[in-house]
């Protein structure tokens, strides 16, 4: 093995935890009780709308607006007609989200092990290039990563085989010499294997973490 490629959200970076904390603070700030049902609806909308963004049906800002158009009625709030007003509303959530960014406790140790093994380290993520790089900087992991490939800059998203091939090219290794680790079985494991990489599934519900997969 010459390189290891990590997924970012819910692998190195605790997106679900960060987003839930942010959502509860934001909704409470609007004077509304952030119930578990409200939180579940937010994540359901996020997944549905973000998939449309990855299919290039929406811009990154457009998917944020689409989320609010679906979510504000859940809160009993009127949806602003102007896009600029929607952007202002979303910024309230985004401020809380950025302030909640955190790495999983085993993320830095895993990157240190990979570096100690002499491996090149990459991140392959479906997302906005600027935001994904900002996450790595904010959670203190950017210095360990040699290559960050985000779907926005790649022009393709996981599970497109080109995504895995491109990150390997950027790392200067053949797919057969690279290990992919991520929390999504389809995107980070099955599709990576189909592209010629070794891949291991991170399932934190089993009590295992990143260090168990290296």
C-alpha positions in Angstrom: 0.0 0.0 0.0 1.3 3.4 -1.0 -1.6 5.7 -0.2 -4.8 5.9 1.8 -7.8 8.0 0.8 -10.4 9.0 3.4 -13.9 10.2 2.9 -14.5 13.4 4.9 -18.0 13.9 6.2 -18.8 11.3 8.9 -15.4 9.7 8.4 -12.8 12.2 9.5 -15.2 15.1 10.2 -18.3 14.6 12.4 -20.8 16.2 10.0 -23.9 14.6 11.6 -23.0 15.7 15.1 -21.9 19.2 14.0 -25.1 19.7 11.9 -27.4 18.5 14.7 -25.8 20.8 17.3 -26.0 23.7 14.9 -29.6 23.0 13.9 -30.8 22.7 17.5 -29.1 26.0 18.4 -30.5 27.8 15.2 -34.0 26.5 15.6 -34.1 27.4 19.3 -32.9 30.8 18.4 -36.0 31.2 16.2 -38.1 30.5 19.2 -39.1 27.0 18.2 -38.5 23.8 20.1 -35.9 21.7 18.2 -37.6 18.3 18.7 -36.1 15.0 17.4 -38.8 15.0 14.7 -37.7 18.4 13.5 -34.0 17.3 13.4 -34.9 14.1 11.5 -36.9 16.1 8.9 -33.9 18.4 8.4 -31.6 15.5 7.7 -34.1 13.9 5.4 -34.4 17.1 3.4 -30.7 17.6 3.4 -30.0 14.1 1.9 -32.7 14.5 -0.8 -31.7 18.0 -1.9 -27.9 17.3 -1.7 -28.3 14.4 -4.0 -29.9 16.8 -6.5 -26.8 19.0 -6.1 -24.5 16.1 -6.8 -26.4 15.3 -9.9 -25.7 18.9 -11.0 -29.4 19.8 -10.9 -28.7 22.5 -8.3 -25.8 24.8 -7.5 -24.3 24.6 -4.0 -26.1 27.8 -3.0 -29.2 26.6 -4.8 -29.4 23.4 -2.7 -29.2 25.6 0.4 -32.2 27.6 -0.8 -34.0 24.4 -1.7 -33.5 23.0 1.8 -35.0 26.1 3.4 -38.0 26.0 1.0 -38.8 22.6 2.3 -37.8 23.0 5.9 -39.2 26.4 6.9 -42.8 25.2 6.4 -42.0 22.3 8.8 -41.3 25.1 11.4 -44.5 26.9 10.5 -42.5 29.8 9.0 -43.1 31.6 5.8 -40.7 31.0 3.0 -39.1 34.3 1.7 -39.8 34.9 -1.9 -36.4 36.5 -2.7 -33.3 34.3 -3.0 -31.3 36.9 -1.2 -33.6 36.6 1.8 -33.3 32.9 1.8 -29.5 33.3 1.8 -29.7 35.5 4.9 -31.9 32.9 6.7 -29.5 30.1 5.8 -26.5 32.1 7.0 -28.0 31.9 10.5 -27.8 28.1 10.4 -24.4 28.2 8.7 -22.9 30.3 11.4 -23.9 27.8 14.0 -22.7 24.9 11.8 -19.2 26.4 11.3 -19.0 27.0 15.0 -19.8 23.3 15.7 -17.2 21.8 13.4 -15.2 19.0 15.0 -13.1 16.0 14.0 -13.8 12.5 15.3 -11.3 11.8 18.1 -9.6 9.0 16.1 -9.1 11.2 13.0 -5.8 12.8 13.8 -4.3 9.5 15.3 -5.3 7.7 12.1 -3.7 10.3 9.9 -0.6 10.1 12.1 -0.5 6.3 11.6 -0.9 6.7 7.9 1.9 9.2 7.8 4.1 7.0 9.9 3.6 4.2 7.4 5.0 6.4 4.7 1.7 6.6 2.9 0.5 9.5 0.8 -2.8 10.8 2.2 -5.8 11.9 0.2 -9.4 13.0 0.9 -12.1 12.3 -1.6 -15.4 14.0 -0.8 -18.7 14.8 -2.5 -19.0 18.5 -1.8 -18.1 22.1 -2.3 -14.3 22.6 -2.6 -14.1 25.7 -0.5 -16.2 24.4 2.3 -14.6 21.0 2.5 -11.1 22.5 2.6 -12.3 24.9 5.3 -13.5 22.0 7.4 -10.1 20.3 7.2 -8.3 23.5 8.3 -10.8 24.3 11.1 -10.5 20.8 12.6 -6.7 20.8 12.4 -6.3 18.0 9.9 -5.2 19.9 6.7 -1.5 19.6 7.5 -1.7 15.8 7.3 -3.4 15.7 3.9 -1.5 15.7 0.6 -4.5 15.9 -1.8 -8.1 17.0 -1.4 -10.4 16.1 -4.3 -13.9 17.5 -4.0 -16.7 16.6 -6.4 -17.2 20.3 -7.3 -13.7 20.7 -8.6 -13.5 17.2 -10.1 -16.6 17.6 -12.1 -17.8 14.1 -11.0 -19.1 12.7 -7.8 -18.7 9.4 -6.1 -19.6 6.7 -7.2 -18.4 7.7 -10.7 -15.2 5.6 -11.3 -13.4 8.8 -12.5 -13.6 10.3 -9.0 -11.5 7.4 -7.5 -9.1 7.4 -10.5 -8.5 11.1 -10.3 -7.6 11.1 -6.6 -5.2 8.3 -7.2 -3.7 10.2 -10.1 -3.3 13.3 -7.8 -1.6 11.1 -5.2 0.7 9.6 -7.9 -0.3 6.0 -7.2 -2.2 3.3 -9.1 -5.6 2.4 -7.7 -4.3 -1.0 -6.8 -1.8 0.6 -4.4 -4.4 2.7 -2.6 -6.8 2.1 0.3 -10.1 3.9 0.5 -11.8 4.3 3.9 -15.3 5.8 4.5 -18.6 5.5 6.2 -20.8 5.0 3.1 -20.8 1.4 2.0 -21.9 2.1 -1.6 -19.8 5.3 -2.2 -16.7 4.6 -0.2 -16.3 0.8 -0.4 -18.2 -0.9 -3.3 -17.6 1.8 -5.9 -14.0 2.3 -4.8 -13.4 -1.5 -5.2 -15.0 -1.4 -8.6 -12.5 1.3 -9.5 -9.6 -1.0 -8.5 -8.9 0.2 -5.0 -8.8 -1.7 -1.8 -11.6 -0.4 0.4 -12.8 -0.7 4.0 -16.1 0.3 5.6 -16.1 2.5 8.6 -19.2 1.5 10.7 -18.9 3.3 14.0 -22.1 1.6 15.3 -20.1 -1.5 15.7 -17.7 0.2 18.1 -14.8 0.1 15.6 -13.0 3.2 14.4 -10.5 4.4 11.9 -7.5 2.9 13.7 -9.1 -0.6 13.3 -9.1 -0.2 9.5 -5.5 0.8 9.0 
